[in-house]
Structures are given as C-alpha cells and as structure tokens.
Amino acid sequence: MTDGQPRERRAQLGSELRQVRLLAGLSGREMARQTGISQPTVVRIERGNSLPSLSEVEAWARAARAPADRAAVLVALLNAAVNEVVTFRDKLAGGLVGVQLEVREREADAATVRNFQPGIIPGLLQTADYARRVIEIANISNDADPAAAITVRLDRQQALYDKSRRFEFLLTEAALRWRPGPVEVLTAQLDHLAAVVTLETISFGVIPADAEMHAITRCGFILYEDRSSGEPPMVAVETPHAELTVSDPEQVDLYQDQLAAFRQSAMYGAGALDIVRRIAHPQPEVQSRHRTVDDGSGEQ
C-alpha cells in the first residue's frame, strides 16, 4: 500500500463526515458537543489529519441523523482507512501542538499503553530540556513556537500518576545512551527516568547491549490497549517520514508477539535501574594496584 492511497482514504472519510455534518446543519462545535469529541479533533478528522474510532463515526452519524445507507458508507470508509500511513508533513500541517493533543487523546483512550523504543527515551518519560532538544531535532514543520508543544508533551505525563492506568516501557540500552545535547542533559534525563519508573503504574525494562535477542529490532512502536472507546487495540509506528497506525487484529498480534520476544532479553527491577544509573553516572576505571616494574633487562 502506498503512502498516497491510505492518506487519500483518510481524506475521503474526513470529507464525507464534513458533508454529513453540514447537511445536518451542525457546526463543528455542536458536533463536538454531541459526540464527545473535542472541537480541535473534529477539525483534524474532517481535514483527514486524524482518524476517528468506529464508535466516534457511529456517534457522528447519529448526531447528524444520517440515513442507514449513509452511515454504512462512513463505516466502510473507516474500515478502508484502518491501517494508514500519514506523512509527518501532512500530520504537522496543523502545528506541533495539534500533534501532541492528538497523542494525548490517544493515550487517554487507552487504560494500558505499552511502549517499545530502541533509539530514544519516550515522551512520557522526558524532562523538559530533553523534550525541547528532541523536538528541535525532529521539527520538520519548522514550527515557530515549539514551547507550547513541549508544555502539552509534559502535561501528558500526568497520566502516569493515575492508578487506574498501566504503562509498560521497554527500552534498549542504546535508547538510554542517545544524547540530544551536552552530557548534563542526558544525566538529568536519566536521573528523572530512574525516579519516575518506580511508580506503581509503570513496568520498566531495559535490553542490555550484550543481551541475546529473540526478535529483530526494526523500529519503535506503541500499543494502545483496553480502550475506553470500546475499540480493539491499536499500534502506532513512527518511521523517519511518516506515522503508521495499525488496527487490523492479526497485525496487532504481530506487534504483541514482538514485544513478548523483546521481554525475554530485558532486565527489570533493580537490574534495569542499575543500567540507567551506570550510564548516568559512569565510574572511572579502577587502576590496577600492580604496576609493571622495569628491571632493566628489557623484559616486562
């Protein structure tokens, strides 16, 4: 499937939803009120920048009193757009804040979030300085004010303290060592991480660099499970140019199996925290107490 094809499907769904809303004489604000979807998300859905869930599409059709055949078309368009590739150029068209708000809504819908990252510390665990530098490096949208996006990213972290939620973070040692700035930035980030992952809502594992592996580390991905919308689990995968969202059950199972294989290589508890602390505060090599003595013979 090409990048253009799924993007076209999402745009087609958004256009159809807008037409249904306008035919019903509803404003975007009124549609948001009746469906429980935030107004900014209504705008992103209609522009094709955000994919609604099945329950949201059904609520949309009910709010607009759409005929059964029109509602069926909406569901069919949604099904066609389930597994989509959205380029970051399109995704960032509304700015970095919009992207962070969309991620926050996605996280809020899932009681269980499982995050595998082979190359970077996830946003839910980032310090403000680390997040700022990550956004500056990745800011392909040239957003003029990334500070607002950083504020939303940090606000997302409040979910970690909700005892009804569960978060799993599985990182490689390389992700812990990736440094977006001076050493001090990474040290502060790792100290923060070591404190946060002790929360009872979090399961934290690290795959050591020398661990025996049971799956190929191709990319990072996030599993969203136990969704309040009633929708099945979904996966978000980021590539250098686009985000792929996966909802097909068989493909979601594949990512769950990958995560299970990665867990076999990971260390948890004190072992994982020890890796984090050793990277944050490396100890100087211990000098040998036995010095070589040259006795003048030319042999040592």
Secondary structure, DSSP 8 states (H G I E B T S, - for coil): --SHHHHHHHHHHHHHHHHHHHHTT--HHHHHHHHT--HHHHHHHHHTSS---HHHHHHHHHHTT--HHHHHHHHHHHHHTSSEEEEHHHHGGG-HHHHHHHHHHHHHTEEEEEEEESSS--GGG--HHHHHHHHHHH-TT--S-HHHHHHHHHHHGGGGG-TT-EEEEEEEHHHHH--SS-HHHHHHHHHHHHHHTTSTTEEEEEE-TT---SS-----EEEEEEETT----EEEEE-SSEEEEE--HHHHHHHHHHHHHHHTT-EETHHHHHHHHHHHS-------S------SSS--
